[in-house]
Amino acid sequence: MADATTSSIHIAAPPDQVMSVIADFASYPEWTDQITAVEILDPGSGDRASQVRFSMDAGAIKDSYTLDYTWADDDLSVWWTLVKGGIQRAQDGAYRLEPEGDGTTVTYELSVEVNFPMIGMLRRKAEKVIIDTALKGLKRRVEKG
């Protein structure tokens, strides 16, 4: 992900609690603004799905896409890649968790390519909005308990 957009946020909870929320794909429509439906295609092992289909509605942009997930053995990171998309040609992303004091710093990395021309600066701005919205939603969900 050399050309990824990255942002971080501090969440007042331990990493295992944060990762549990990240791994609970079925609840994404409850706390993410743009995800309208989720289908676990491959449940993977334990509670760590390895393939998930999402439906997204971001106003003018609607899409259905499938991601493959890889979970780190230490449960401090997860990364994904696009298997199939409608308007997306590629998507690579990751959540990286770092214990910090009584909480966790969560870093989200994202790189998206769409099937229509888009200036790099606009693509990065869109990625930044997606990341910041997701991190704020994750923080609200985790800290709400």
Disulfide bonds with the S-S distance in Angstrom:
none
